[in-house]
């Protein structure tokens, strides 16, 4: 069975591009009901300011197996 997915059109320095979001309705923050699609839209909205402020800094991405209450691990240089 294929995973549900959604495509967002996002602006970029060389024009618009499409970003595919798998499992967009997956709830990541159960206490407030925020989904993977909500997170993606937020990142698109704040992306330019985030890159301006943090673009030259090392990054470690904290990942969770299910949602923020599940098992967690870090990805370096994502």
N, CA, C, O and CB atoms as a CASP TS submission, in Angstrom:
PFRMAT TS
TARGET T0000
AUTHOR 0000-0000-0000
METHOD Language model
MODEL 1
PARENT N/A
ATOM      1  N   UNK     1       0.837  -1.179   0.000  1.00  0.00           N
ATOM      2  CA  UNK     1       0.000   0.000   0.000  1.00  0.00           C
ATOM      3  C   UNK     1       0.888   1.250   0.000  1.00  0.00           C
ATOM      4  O   UNK     1       1.793   1.366   0.827  1.00  0.00           O
ATOM      5  CB  UNK     1      -0.956  -0.006   1.220  1.00  0.00           C
ATOM      6  N   UNK     2       0.640   2.159  -0.898  1.00  0.00           N
ATOM      7  CA  UNK     2       1.439   3.378  -1.022  1.00  0.00           C
ATOM      8  C   UNK     2       1.124   4.339   0.121  1.00  0.00           C
ATOM      9  O   UNK     2      -0.013   4.426   0.586  1.00  0.00           O
ATOM     10  CB  UNK     2       1.182   4.060  -2.382  1.00  0.00           C
ATOM     11  N   UNK     3       2.142   5.050   0.557  1.00  0.00           N
ATOM     12  CA  UNK     3       1.983   6.034   1.609  1.00  0.00           C
ATOM     13  C   UNK     3       1.261   7.263   1.063  1.00  0.00           C
ATOM     14  O   UNK     3       1.464   7.655  -0.086  1.00  0.00           O
ATOM     15  CB  UNK     3       3.350   6.421   2.201  1.00  0.00           C
ATOM     16  N   UNK     4       0.423   7.862   1.894  1.00  0.00           N
ATOM     17  CA  UNK     4      -0.240   9.107   1.520  1.00  0.00           C
ATOM     18  C   UNK     4       0.831  10.192   1.411  1.00  0.00           C
ATOM     19  O   UNK     4       1.785  10.198   2.188  1.00  0.00           O
ATOM     20  CB  UNK     4      -1.353   9.503   2.562  1.00  0.00           C
ATOM     21  N   UNK     5       0.681  11.103   0.458  1.00  0.00           N
ATOM     22  CA  UNK     5       1.639  12.192   0.331  1.00  0.00           C
ATOM     23  C   UNK     5       0.971  13.447  -0.200  1.00  0.00           C
ATOM     24  O   UNK     5      -0.101  13.390  -0.802  1.00  0.00           O
ATOM     25  CB  UNK     5       2.788  11.787  -0.579  1.00  0.00           C
ATOM     26  N   UNK     6       1.615  14.571   0.030  1.00  0.00           N
ATOM     27  CA  UNK     6       1.168  15.881  -0.411  1.00  0.00           C
ATOM     28  C   UNK     6       2.376  16.598  -1.003  1.00  0.00           C
ATOM     29  O   UNK     6       3.509  16.347  -0.592  1.00  0.00           O
ATOM     30  CB  UNK     6       0.528  16.703   0.768  1.00  0.00           C
ATOM     31  N   UNK     7       2.146  17.472  -1.949  1.00  0.00           N
ATOM     32  CA  UNK     7       3.227  18.252  -2.541  1.00  0.00           C
ATOM     33  C   UNK     7       2.998  19.731  -2.246  1.00  0.00           C
ATOM     34  O   UNK     7       1.910  20.256  -2.484  1.00  0.00           O
ATOM     35  CB  UNK     7       3.320  18.002  -4.072  1.00  0.00           C
ATOM     36  N   UNK     8       4.024  20.396  -1.730  1.00  0.00           N
ATOM     37  CA  UNK     8       3.989  21.840  -1.500  1.00  0.00           C
ATOM     38  C   UNK     8       4.873  22.517  -2.537  1.00  0.00           C
ATOM     39  O   UNK     8       5.930  21.993  -2.887  1.00  0.00           O
ATOM     40  CB  UNK     8       4.455  22.197  -0.051  1.00  0.00           C
ATOM     41  N   UNK     9       4.457  23.660  -3.025  1.00  0.00           N
ATOM     42  CA  UNK     9       5.290  24.476  -3.905  1.00  0.00           C
ATOM     43  C   UNK     9       5.968  25.518  -3.030  1.00  0.00           C
ATOM     44  O   UNK     9       5.305  26.272  -2.317  1.00  0.00           O
ATOM     45  CB  UNK     9       4.445  25.148  -5.063  1.00  0.00           C
ATOM     46  N   UNK    10       7.299  25.555  -3.091  1.00  0.00           N
ATOM     47  CA  UNK    10       8.051  26.456  -2.223  1.00  0.00           C
ATOM     48  C   UNK    10       8.950  27.365  -3.054  1.00  0.00           C
ATOM     49  O   UNK    10       9.472  26.950  -4.088  1.00  0.00           O
ATOM     50  CB  UNK    10       8.889  25.657  -1.208  1.00  0.00           C
ATOM     51  N   UNK    11       9.130  28.613  -2.601  1.00  0.00           N
ATOM     52  CA  UNK    11      10.012  29.528  -3.326  1.00  0.00           C
ATOM     53  C   UNK    11      11.470  29.187  -3.055  1.00  0.00           C
ATOM     54  O   UNK    11      11.803  28.616  -2.016  1.00  0.00           O
ATOM     55  CB  UNK    11       9.725  30.987  -2.932  1.00  0.00           C
ATOM     56  N   UNK    12      12.324  29.539  -3.988  1.00  0.00           N
ATOM     57  CA  UNK    12      13.753  29.313  -3.817  1.00  0.00           C
ATOM     58  C   UNK    12      14.530  30.337  -4.603  1.00  0.00           C
ATOM     59  O   UNK    12      13.939  31.114  -5.353  1.00  0.00           O
ATOM     60  CB  UNK    12      14.142  27.899  -4.251  1.00  0.00           C
ATOM     61  N   UNK    13      15.837  30.361  -4.455  1.00  0.00           N
ATOM     62  CA  UNK    13      16.655  31.365  -5.133  1.00  0.00           C
ATOM     63  C   UNK    13      16.640  31.224  -6.654  1.00  0.00           C
ATOM     64  O   UNK    13      16.944  32.181  -7.365  1.00  0.00           O
ATOM     65  CB  UNK    13      18.073  31.282  -4.638  1.00  0.00           C
ATOM     66  N   UNK    14      16.295  30.055  -7.152  1.00  0.00           N
ATOM     67  CA  UNK    14      16.254  29.819  -8.596  1.00  0.00           C
ATOM     68  C   UNK    14      14.835  29.540  -9.070  1.00  0.00           C
ATOM     69  O   UNK    14      14.635  28.860 -10.076  1.00  0.00           O
ATOM     70  CB  UNK    14      17.167  28.652  -8.970  1.00  0.00           C
ATOM     71  N   UNK    15      13.853  30.062  -8.350  1.00  0.00           N
ATOM     72  CA  UNK    15      12.457  29.861  -8.712  1.00  0.00           C
ATOM     73  C   UNK    15      11.775  28.855  -7.797  1.00  0.00           C
ATOM     74  O   UNK    15      12.371  28.331  -6.855  1.00  0.00           O
ATOM     75  CB  UNK    15      12.351  29.401 -10.151  1.00  0.00           C
ATOM     76  N   UNK    16      10.519  28.605  -8.102  1.00  0.00           N
ATOM     77  CA  UNK    16       9.739  27.686  -7.278  1.00  0.00           C
ATOM     78  C   UNK    16      10.149  26.244  -7.523  1.00  0.00           C
ATOM     79  O   UNK    16      10.620  25.890  -8.604  1.00  0.00           O
ATOM     80  CB  UNK    16       8.251  27.858  -7.551  1.00  0.00           C
ATOM     81  N   UNK    17       9.961  25.422  -6.507  1.00  0.00           N
ATOM     82  CA  UNK    17      10.187  23.982  -6.635  1.00  0.00           C
ATOM     83  C   UNK    17       9.154  23.251  -5.799  1.00  0.00           C
ATOM     84  O   UNK    17       8.525  23.838  -4.919  1.00  0.00           O
ATOM     85  CB  UNK    17      11.630  23.593  -6.196  1.00  0.00           C
ATOM     86  N   UNK    18       8.987  21.991  -6.074  1.00  0.00           N
ATOM     87  CA  UNK    18       8.000  21.203  -5.349  1.00  0.00           C
ATOM     88  C   UNK    18       8.687  20.353  -4.292  1.00  0.00           C
ATOM     89  O   UNK    18       9.758  19.789  -4.519  1.00  0.00           O
ATOM     90  CB  UNK    18       7.194  20.318  -6.314  1.00  0.00           C
ATOM     91  N   UNK    19       8.044  20.274  -3.132  1.00  0.00           N
ATOM     92  CA  UNK    19       8.550  19.487  -2.017  1.00  0.00           C
ATOM     93  C   UNK    19       7.489  18.452  -1.662  1.00  0.00           C
ATOM     94  O   UNK    19       6.358  18.807  -1.328  1.00  0.00           O
ATOM     95  CB  UNK    19       8.901  20.394  -0.784  1.00  0.00           C
ATOM     96  N   UNK    20       7.845  17.190  -1.734  1.00  0.00           N
ATOM     97  CA  UNK    20       6.906  16.112  -1.439  1.00  0.00           C
ATOM     98  C   UNK    20       6.955  15.789   0.053  1.00  0.00           C
ATOM     99  O   UNK    20       8.030  15.603   0.623  1.00  0.00           O
ATOM    100  CB  UNK    20       7.228  14.849  -2.286  1.00  0.00           C
ATOM    101  N   UNK    21       5.778  15.725   0.677  1.00  0.00           N
ATOM    102  CA  UNK    21       5.658  15.402   2.094  1.00  0.00           C
ATOM    103  C   UNK    21       4.948  14.059   2.208  1.00  0.00           C
ATOM    104  O   UNK    21       3.778  13.941   1.846  1.00  0.00           O
ATOM    105  CB  UNK    21       4.885  16.523   2.876  1.00  0.00           C
ATOM    106  N   UNK    22       5.653  13.043   2.712  1.00  0.00           N
ATOM    107  CA  UNK    22       5.015  11.745   2.934  1.00  0.00           C
ATOM    108  C   UNK    22       4.288  11.778   4.282  1.00  0.00           C
ATOM    109  O   UNK    22       4.714  12.472   5.206  1.00  0.00           O
ATOM    110  CB  UNK    22       6.069  10.583   2.893  1.00  0.00           C
ATOM    111  N   UNK    23       3.218  11.043   4.385  1.00  0.00           N
ATOM    112  CA  UNK    23       2.428  10.956   5.630  1.00  0.00           C
ATOM    113  C   UNK    23       2.116  12.338   6.206  1.00  0.00           C
ATOM    114  O   UNK    23       2.429  12.592   7.369  1.00  0.00           O
ATOM    115  CB  UNK    23       3.180  10.122   6.678  1.00  0.00           C
ATOM    116  N   UNK    24       1.508  13.239   5.426  1.00  0.00           N
ATOM    117  CA  UNK    24       1.288  14.611   5.879  1.00  0.00           C
ATOM    118  C   UNK    24       0.362  14.730   7.088  1.00  0.00           C
ATOM    119  O   UNK    24       0.442  15.713   7.825  1.00  0.00           O
ATOM    120  CB  UNK    24       0.727  15.416   4.758  1.00  0.00           C
ATOM    121  N   UNK    25      -0.499  13.764   7.303  1.00  0.00           N
ATOM    122  CA  UNK    25      -1.440  13.831   8.426  1.00  0.00           C
ATOM    123  C   UNK    25      -0.920  13.151   9.687  1.00  0.00           C
ATOM    124  O   UNK    25      -1.639  13.053  10.682  1.00  0.00           O
ATOM    125  CB  UNK    25      -2.750  13.205   8.029  1.00  0.00           C
ATOM    126  N   UNK    26       0.318  12.685   9.650  1.00  0.00           N
ATOM    127  CA  UNK    26       0.917  12.046  10.831  1.00  0.00           C
ATOM    128  C   UNK    26       1.074  13.086  11.932  1.00  0.00           C
ATOM    129  O   UNK    26       1.693  14.128  11.716  1.00  0.00           O
ATOM    130  CB  UNK    26       2.299  11.398  10.485  1.00  0.00           C
ATOM    131  N   UNK    27       0.524  12.815  13.100  1.00  0.00           N
ATOM    132  CA  UNK    27       0.574  13.752  14.221  1.00  0.00           C
ATOM    133  C   UNK    27       1.938  13.635  14.894  1.00  0.00           C
ATOM    134  O   UNK    27       2.323  12.565  15.366  1.00  0.00           O
ATOM    135  CB  UNK    27      -0.580  13.475  15.241  1.00  0.00           C
ATOM    136  N   UNK    28       2.660  14.751  14.931  1.00  0.00           N
ATOM    137  CA  UNK    28       3.987  14.790  15.545  1.00  0.00           C
ATOM    138  C   UNK    28       3.940  15.286  16.983  1.00  0.00           C
ATOM    139  O   UNK    28       4.701  14.813  17.827  1.00  0.00           O
ATOM    140  CB  UNK    28       4.911  15.673  14.732  1.00  0.00           C
ATOM    141  N   UNK    29       3.060  16.225  17.267  1.00  0.00           N
ATOM    142  CA  UNK    29       2.879  16.774  18.608  1.00  0.00           C
ATOM    143  C   UNK    29       1.445  16.497  19.048  1.00  0.00           C
ATOM    144  O   UNK    29       0.554  17.311  18.805  1.00  0.00           O
ATOM    145  CB  UNK    29       3.195  18.309  18.644  1.00  0.00           C
ATOM    146  N   UNK    30       1.214  15.344  19.700  1.00  0.00           N
ATOM    147  CA  UNK    30      -0.144  14.936  20.060  1.00  0.00           C
ATOM    148  C   UNK    30      -0.865  15.916  20.987  1.00  0.00           C
ATOM    149  O   UNK    30      -2.078  16.091  20.868  1.00  0.00           O
ATOM    150  CB  UNK    30      -0.101  13.593  20.710  1.00  0.00           C
ATOM    151  N   UNK    31      -0.145  16.553  21.902  1.00  0.00           N
ATOM    152  CA  UNK    31      -0.809  17.453  22.854  1.00  0.00           C
ATOM    153  C   UNK    31      -1.521  18.611  22.176  1.00  0.00           C
ATOM    154  O   UNK    31      -2.541  19.088  22.673  1.00  0.00           O
ATOM    155  CB  UNK    31       0.198  17.996  23.835  1.00  0.00           C
ATOM    156  N   UNK    32      -0.996  19.067  21.049  1.00  0.00           N
ATOM    157  CA  UNK    32      -1.611  20.199  20.344  1.00  0.00           C
ATOM    158  C   UNK    32      -2.138  19.818  18.968  1.00  0.00           C
ATOM    159  O   UNK    32      -2.738  20.644  18.281  1.00  0.00           O
ATOM    160  CB  UNK    32      -0.612  21.325  20.203  1.00  0.00           C
ATOM    161  N   UNK    33      -1.918  18.571  18.563  1.00  0.00           N
ATOM    162  CA  UNK    33      -2.461  18.078  17.299  1.00  0.00           C
ATOM    163  C   UNK    33      -1.737  18.555  16.052  1.00  0.00           C
ATOM    164  O   UNK    33      -2.329  18.564  14.973  1.00  0.00           O
ATOM    165  CB  UNK    33      -3.871  18.468  17.199  1.00  0.00           C
ATOM    166  N   UNK    34      -0.466  18.954  16.167  1.00  0.00           N
ATOM    167  CA  UNK    34       0.276  19.423  14.993  1.00  0.00           C
ATOM    168  C   UNK    34       0.794  18.245  14.182  1.00  0.00           C
ATOM    169  O   UNK    34       1.298  17.264  14.730  1.00  0.00           O
ATOM    170  CB  UNK    34       1.444  20.331  15.416  1.00  0.00           C
ATOM    171  N   UNK    35       0.660  18.362  12.862  1.00  0.00           N
ATOM    172  CA  UNK    35       1.016  17.274  11.955  1.00  0.00           C
ATOM    173  C   UNK    35       2.331  17.556  11.228  1.00  0.00           C
ATOM    174  O   UNK    35       2.911  18.636  11.337  1.00  0.00           O
ATOM    175  CB  UNK    35      -0.102  17.048  10.941  1.00  0.00           C
ATOM    176  N   UNK    36       2.769  16.565  10.498  1.00  0.00           N
ATOM    177  CA  UNK    36       3.971  16.694   9.676  1.00  0.00           C
ATOM    178  C   UNK    36       3.782  17.792   8.624  1.00  0.00           C
ATOM    179  O   UNK    36       4.724  18.526   8.326  1.00  0.00           O
ATOM    180  CB  UNK    36       4.310  15.345   8.994  1.00  0.00           C
ATOM    181  N   UNK    37       2.585  17.910   8.062  1.00  0.00           N
ATOM    182  CA  UNK    37       2.307  18.968   7.088  1.00  0.00           C
ATOM    183  C   UNK    37       2.352  20.341   7.753  1.00  0.00           C
ATOM    184  O   UNK    37       2.849  21.295   7.155  1.00  0.00           O
ATOM    185  CB  UNK    37       0.936  18.744   6.425  1.00  0.00           C
ATOM    186  N   UNK    38       1.842  20.458   8.978  1.00  0.00           N
ATOM    187  CA  UNK    38       1.927  21.726   9.713  1.00  0.00           C
ATOM    188  C   UNK    38       3.388  22.139   9.890  1.00  0.00           C
ATOM    189  O   UNK    38       3.731  23.306   9.704  1.00  0.00           O
ATOM    190  CB  UNK    38       1.232  21.606  11.095  1.00  0.00           C
ATOM    191  N   UNK    39       4.248  21.184  10.248  1.00  0.00           N
ATOM    192  CA  UNK    39       5.677  21.470  10.421  1.00  0.00           C
ATOM    193  C   UNK    39       6.305  21.912   9.106  1.00  0.00           C
ATOM    194  O   UNK    39       7.079  22.869   9.080  1.00  0.00           O
ATOM    195  CB  UNK    39       6.413  20.235  10.967  1.00  0.00           C
ATOM    196  N   UNK    40       5.980  21.226   8.016  1.00  0.00           N
ATOM    197  CA  UNK    40       6.541  21.581   6.707  1.00  0.00           C
ATOM    198  C   UNK    40       6.128  22.993   6.299  1.00  0.00           C
ATOM    199  O   UNK    40       6.954  23.766   5.814  1.00  0.00           O
ATOM    200  CB  UNK    40       6.090  20.571   5.637  1.00  0.00           C
ATOM    201  N   UNK    41       4.872  23.328   6.492  1.00  0.00           N
ATOM    202  CA  UNK    41       4.401  24.684   6.141  1.00  0.00           C
ATOM    203  C   UNK    41       5.100  25.742   6.993  1.00  0.00           C
ATOM    204  O   UNK    41       5.453  26.810   6.492  1.00  0.00           O
ATOM    205  CB  UNK    41       2.865  24.792   6.325  1.00  0.00           C
ATOM    206  N   UNK    42       5.300  25.448   8.274  1.00  0.00           N
ATOM    207  CA  UNK    42       6.001  26.377   9.158  1.00  0.00           C
ATOM    208  C   UNK    42       7.440  26.583   8.685  1.00  0.00           C
ATOM    209  O   UNK    42       7.928  27.712   8.634  1.00  0.00           O
ATOM    210  CB  UNK    42       5.983  25.859  10.611  1.00  0.00           C
ATOM    211  N   UNK    43       8.111  25.489   8.342  1.00  0.00           N
ATOM    212  CA  UNK    43       9.495  25.593   7.887  1.00  0.00           C
ATOM    213  C   UNK    43       9.603  26.400   6.595  1.00  0.00           C
ATOM    214  O   UNK    43      10.564  27.146   6.412  1.00  0.00           O
ATOM    215  CB  UNK    43      10.088  24.202   7.682  1.00  0.00           C
ATOM    216  N   UNK    44       8.630  26.259   5.704  1.00  0.00           N
ATOM    217  CA  UNK    44       8.617  27.074   4.481  1.00  0.00           C
ATOM    218  C   UNK    44       8.449  28.545   4.853  1.00  0.00           C
ATOM    219  O   UNK    44       9.118  29.411   4.287  1.00  0.00           O
ATOM    220  CB  UNK    44       7.475  26.619   3.516  1.00  0.00           C
ATOM    221  N   UNK    45       7.557  28.830   5.804  1.00  0.00           N
ATOM    222  CA  UNK    45       7.299  30.216   6.207  1.00  0.00           C
ATOM    223  C   UNK    45       8.516  30.883   6.852  1.00  0.00           C
ATOM    224  O   UNK    45       8.772  32.061   6.601  1.00  0.00           O
ATOM    225  CB  UNK    45       6.129  30.260   7.170  1.00  0.00           C
ATOM    226  N   UNK    46       9.267  30.156   7.675  1.00  0.00           N
ATOM    227  CA  UNK    46      10.394  30.755   8.398  1.00  0.00           C
ATOM    228  C   UNK    46      11.746  30.414   7.777  1.00  0.00           C
ATOM    229  O   UNK    46      12.781  30.845   8.286  1.00  0.00           O
ATOM    230  CB  UNK    46      10.378  30.302   9.839  1.00  0.00           C
ATOM    231  N   UNK    47      11.753  29.654   6.694  1.00  0.00           N
ATOM    232  CA  UNK    47      12.990  29.142   6.112  1.00  0.00           C
ATOM    233  C   UNK    47      14.032  30.186   5.792  1.00  0.00           C
ATOM    234  O   UNK    47      15.199  30.026   6.149  1.00  0.00           O
ATOM    235  CB  UNK    47      12.680  28.408   4.891  1.00  0.00           C
ATOM    236  N   UNK    48      13.634  31.250   5.130  1.00  0.00           N
ATOM    237  CA  UNK    48      14.604  32.273   4.728  1.00  0.00           C
ATOM    238  C   UNK    48      15.262  32.920   5.945  1.00  0.00           C
ATOM    239  O   UNK    48      16.481  33.087   5.986  1.00  0.00           O
ATOM    240  CB  UNK    48      13.924  33.345   3.869  1.00  0.00           C
ATOM    241  N   UNK    49      14.446  33.282   6.932  1.00  0.00           N
ATOM    242  CA  UNK    49      14.995  33.888   8.151  1.00  0.00           C
ATOM    243  C   UNK    49      15.872  32.891   8.911  1.00  0.00           C
ATOM    244  O   UNK    49      16.900  33.277   9.467  1.00  0.00           O
ATOM    245  CB  UNK    49      13.857  34.391   9.060  1.00  0.00           C
ATOM    246  N   UNK    50      15.481  31.618   8.942  1.00  0.00           N
ATOM    247  CA  UNK    50      16.267  30.590   9.628  1.00  0.00           C
ATOM    248  C   UNK    50      17.641  30.430   8.979  1.00  0.00           C
ATOM    249  O   UNK    50      18.659  30.387   9.670  1.00  0.00           O
ATOM    250  CB  UNK    50      15.518  29.246   9.618  1.00  0.00           C
ATOM    251  N   UNK    51      17.663  30.342   7.648  1.00  0.00           N
ATOM    252  CA  UNK    51      18.936  30.183   6.938  1.00  0.00           C
ATOM    253  C   UNK    51      19.812  31.419   7.121  1.00  0.00           C
ATOM    254  O   UNK    51      21.024  31.295   7.292  1.00  0.00           O
ATOM    255  CB  UNK    51      18.690  29.921   5.437  1.00  0.00           C
ATOM    256  N   UNK    52      19.215  32.607   7.087  1.00  0.00           N
ATOM    257  CA  UNK    52      19.971  33.841   7.301  1.00  0.00           C
ATOM    258  C   UNK    52      20.636  33.827   8.673  1.00  0.00           C
ATOM    259  O   UNK    52      21.795  34.220   8.805  1.00  0.00           O
ATOM    260  CB  UNK    52      19.052  35.071   7.165  1.00  0.00           C
ATOM    261  N   UNK    53      19.913  33.378   9.692  1.00  0.00           N
ATOM    262  CA  UNK    53      20.440  33.373  11.054  1.00  0.00           C
ATOM    263  C   UNK    53      21.365  32.198  11.342  1.00  0.00           C
ATOM    264  O   UNK    53      22.277  32.326  12.159  1.00  0.00           O
ATOM    265  CB  UNK    53      19.307  33.360  12.031  1.00  0.00           C
ATOM    266  N   UNK    54      21.153  31.053  10.690  1.00  0.00           N
ATOM    267  CA  UNK    54      21.861  29.826  11.066  1.00  0.00           C
ATOM    268  C   UNK    54      22.606  29.135   9.937  1.00  0.00           C
ATOM    269  O   UNK    54      23.180  28.067  10.153  1.00  0.00           O
ATOM    270  CB  UNK    54      20.900  28.873  11.642  1.00  0.00           C
ATOM    271  N   UNK    55      22.616  29.704   8.750  1.00  0.00           N
ATOM    272  CA  UNK    55      23.145  29.021   7.582  1.00  0.00           C
ATOM    273  C   UNK    55      24.587  28.581   7.650  1.00  0.00           C
ATOM    274  O   UNK    55      24.960  27.600   7.006  1.00  0.00           O
ATOM    275  CB  UNK    55      22.994  29.874   6.443  1.00  0.00           C
ATOM    276  N   UNK    56      25.418  29.283   8.420  1.00  0.00           N
ATOM    277  CA  UNK    56      26.833  28.923   8.478  1.00  0.00           C
ATOM    278  C   UNK    56      27.203  28.198   9.772  1.00  0.00           C
ATOM    279  O   UNK    56      28.385  28.087  10.100  1.00  0.00           O
ATOM    280  CB  UNK    56      27.684  30.166   8.331  1.00  0.00           C
ATOM    281  N   UNK    57      26.221  27.713  10.499  1.00  0.00           N
ATOM    282  CA  UNK    57      26.471  27.034  11.773  1.00  0.00           C
ATOM    283  C   UNK    57      26.289  25.526  11.634  1.00  0.00           C
ATOM    284  O   UNK    57      25.487  25.072  10.817  1.00  0.00           O
ATOM    285  CB  UNK    57      25.535  27.579  12.864  1.00  0.00           C
ATOM    286  N   UNK    58      27.030  24.742  12.426  1.00  0.00           N
ATOM    287  CA  UNK    58      26.814  23.290  12.407  1.00  0.00           C
ATOM    288  C   UNK    58      25.402  22.963  12.894  1.00  0.00           C
ATOM    289  O   UNK    58      24.840  23.674  13.727  1.00  0.00           O
ATOM    290  CB  UNK    58      27.871  22.564  13.287  1.00  0.00           C
ATOM    291  N   UNK    59      24.852  21.901  12.371  1.00  0.00           N
ATOM    292  CA  UNK    59      23.480  21.530  12.715  1.00  0.00           C
ATOM    293  C   UNK    59      23.439  20.079  13.171  1.00  0.00           C
ATOM    294  O   UNK    59      24.100  19.220  12.587  1.00  0.00           O
ATOM    295  CB  UNK    59      22.530  21.748  11.514  1.00  0.00           C
ATOM    296  N   UNK    60      22.668  19.809  14.206  1.00  0.00           N
ATOM    297  CA  UNK    60      22.340  18.442  14.617  1.00  0.00           C
ATOM    298  C   UNK    60      20.817  18.356  14.627  1.00  0.00           C
ATOM    299  O   UNK    60      20.152  19.174  15.264  1.00  0.00           O
ATOM    300  CB  UNK    60      22.966  18.075  16.041  1.00  0.00           C
ATOM    301  N   UNK    61      20.274  17.390  13.941  1.00  0.00           N
ATOM    302  CA  UNK    61      18.831  17.233  13.836  1.00  0.00           C
ATOM    303  C   UNK    61      18.368  16.178  14.824  1.00  0.00           C
ATOM    304  O   UNK    61      18.801  15.027  14.757  1.00  0.00           O
ATOM    305  CB  UNK    61      18.417  16.857  12.398  1.00  0.00           C
ATOM    306  N   UNK    62      17.484  16.565  15.745  1.00  0.00           N
ATOM    307  CA  UNK    62      16.917  15.602  16.686  1.00  0.00           C
ATOM    308  C   UNK    62      15.724  14.942  16.013  1.00  0.00           C
ATOM    309  O   UNK    62      14.790  15.620  15.585  1.00  0.00           O
ATOM    310  CB  UNK    62      16.499  16.290  18.036  1.00  0.00           C
ATOM    311  N   UNK    63      15.758  13.614  15.920  1.00  0.00           N
ATOM    312  CA  UNK    63      14.703  12.873  15.230  1.00  0.00           C
ATOM    313  C   UNK    63      13.989  11.959  16.214  1.00  0.00           C
ATOM    314  O   UNK    63      14.557  11.531  17.218  1.00  0.00           O
ATOM    315  CB  UNK    63      15.282  12.054  14.053  1.00  0.00           C
ATOM    316  N   UNK    64      12.722  11.670  15.900  1.00  0.00           N
ATOM    317  CA  UNK    64      11.894  10.819  16.744  1.00  0.00           C
ATOM    318  C   UNK    64      11.285   9.724  15.886  1.00  0.00           C
ATOM    319  O   UNK    64      10.871   9.975  14.754  1.00  0.00           O
ATOM    320  CB  UNK    64      10.790  11.642  17.460  1.00  0.00           C
ATOM    321  N   UNK    65      11.227   8.506  16.423  1.00  0.00           N
ATOM    322  CA  UNK    65      10.737   7.370  15.638  1.00  0.00           C
ATOM    323  C   UNK    65       9.246   7.455  15.349  1.00  0.00           C
ATOM    324  O   UNK    65       8.807   6.993  14.296  1.00  0.00           O
ATOM    325  CB  UNK    65      11.035   6.080  16.361  1.00  0.00           C
ATOM    326  N   UNK    66       8.457   8.028  16.241  1.00  0.00           N
ATOM    327  CA  UNK    66       7.005   8.069  16.043  1.00  0.00           C
ATOM    328  C   UNK    66       6.472   9.488  16.171  1.00  0.00           C
ATOM    329  O   UNK    66       5.949  10.045  15.206  1.00  0.00           O
ATOM    330  CB  UNK    66       6.301   7.156  17.050  1.00  0.00           C
ATOM    331  N   UNK    67       6.602  10.071  17.347  1.00  0.00           N
ATOM    332  CA  UNK    67       6.227  11.466  17.585  1.00  0.00           C
ATOM    333  C   UNK    67       7.134  11.974  18.697  1.00  0.00           C
ATOM    334  O   UNK    67       8.045  11.259  19.114  1.00  0.00           O
ATOM    335  CB  UNK    67       4.692  11.615  17.966  1.00  0.00           C
ATOM    336  N   UNK    68       6.911  13.181  19.185  1.00  0.00           N
ATOM    337  CA  UNK    68       7.828  13.761  20.165  1.00  0.00           C
ATOM    338  C   UNK    68       7.856  13.001  21.480  1.00  0.00           C
ATOM    339  O   UNK    68       8.719  13.253  22.321  1.00  0.00           O
ATOM    340  CB  UNK    68       7.456  15.188  20.426  1.00  0.00           C
ATOM    341  N   UNK    69       6.939  12.087  21.667  1.00  0.00           N
ATOM    342  CA  UNK    69       6.933  11.279  22.884  1.00  0.00           C
ATOM    343  C   UNK    69       7.624   9.931  22.671  1.00  0.00           C
ATOM    344  O   UNK    69       7.760   9.155  23.617  1.00  0.00           O
ATOM    345  CB  UNK    69       5.500  11.060  23.359  1.00  0.00           C
ATOM    346  N   UNK    70       8.067   9.639  21.431  1.00  0.00           N
ATOM    347  CA  UNK    70       8.676   8.350  21.107  1.00  0.00           C
ATOM    348  C   UNK    70      10.187   8.346  21.281  1.00  0.00           C
ATOM    349  O   UNK    70      10.772   9.288  21.815  1.00  0.00           O
ATOM    350  CB  UNK    70       8.336   7.968  19.695  1.00  0.00           C
ATOM    351  N   UNK    71      10.807   7.262  20.819  1.00  0.00           N
ATOM    352  CA  UNK    71      12.261   7.114  20.879  1.00  0.00           C
ATOM    353  C   UNK    71      12.918   8.236  20.076  1.00  0.00           C
ATOM    354  O   UNK    71      12.427   8.611  19.011  1.00  0.00           O
ATOM    355  CB  UNK    71      12.701   5.719  20.340  1.00  0.00           C
ATOM    356  N   UNK    72      14.030   8.770  20.588  1.00  0.00           N
ATOM    357  CA  UNK    72      14.697   9.880  19.914  1.00  0.00           C
ATOM    358  C   UNK    72      16.161   9.563  19.643  1.00  0.00           C
ATOM    359  O   UNK    72      16.781   8.757  20.337  1.00  0.00           O
ATOM    360  CB  UNK    72      14.584  11.152  20.749  1.00  0.00           C
ATOM    361  N   UNK    73      16.700  10.217  18.616  1.00  0.00           N
ATOM    362  CA  UNK    73      18.115  10.097  18.287  1.00  0.00           C
ATOM    363  C   UNK    73      18.513  11.335  17.496  1.00  0.00           C
ATOM    364  O   UNK    73      17.651  12.075  17.023  1.00  0.00           O
ATOM    365  CB  UNK    73      18.411   8.784  17.479  1.00  0.00           C
ATOM    366  N   UNK    74      19.817  11.564  17.350  1.00  0.00           N
ATOM    367  CA  UNK    74      20.319  12.745  16.656  1.00  0.00           C
ATOM    368  C   UNK    74      20.971  12.361  15.335  1.00  0.00           C
ATOM    369  O   UNK    74      21.668  11.350  15.248  1.00  0.00           O
ATOM    370  CB  UNK    74      21.316  13.502  17.537  1.00  0.00           C
ATOM    371  N   UNK    75      20.741  13.172  14.312  1.00  0.00           N
ATOM    372  CA  UNK    75      21.409  13.037  13.018  1.00  0.00           C
ATOM    373  C   UNK    75      22.361  14.219  12.890  1.00  0.00           C
ATOM    374  O   UNK    75      21.933  15.372  12.947  1.00  0.00           O
ATOM    375  CB  UNK    75      20.373  12.989  11.818  1.00  0.00           C
ATOM    376  N   UNK    76      23.635  13.940  12.719  1.00  0.00           N
ATOM    377  CA  UNK    76      24.601  15.020  12.535  1.00  0.00           C
ATOM    378  C   UNK    76      24.739  15.326  11.054  1.00  0.00           C
ATOM    379  O   UNK    76      24.692  14.421  10.220  1.00  0.00           O
ATOM    380  CB  UNK    76      25.975  14.647  13.145  1.00  0.00           C
ATOM    381  N   UNK    77      24.908  16.590  10.728  1.00  0.00           N
ATOM    382  CA  UNK    77      25.050  17.045   9.343  1.00  0.00           C
ATOM    383  C   UNK    77      23.939  16.513   8.448  1.00  0.00           C
ATOM    384  O   UNK    77      24.214  15.862   7.440  1.00  0.00           O
ATOM    385  CB  UNK    77      26.397  16.621   8.789  1.00  0.00           C
ATOM    386  N   UNK    78      22.688  16.783   8.808  1.00  0.00           N
ATOM    387  CA  UNK    78      21.558  16.251   8.020  1.00  0.00           C
ATOM    388  C   UNK    78      21.513  16.795   6.613  1.00  0.00           C
ATOM    389  O   UNK    78      20.623  16.438   5.841  1.00  0.00           O
ATOM    390  CB  UNK    78      20.254  16.561   8.706  1.00  0.00           C
TER
END
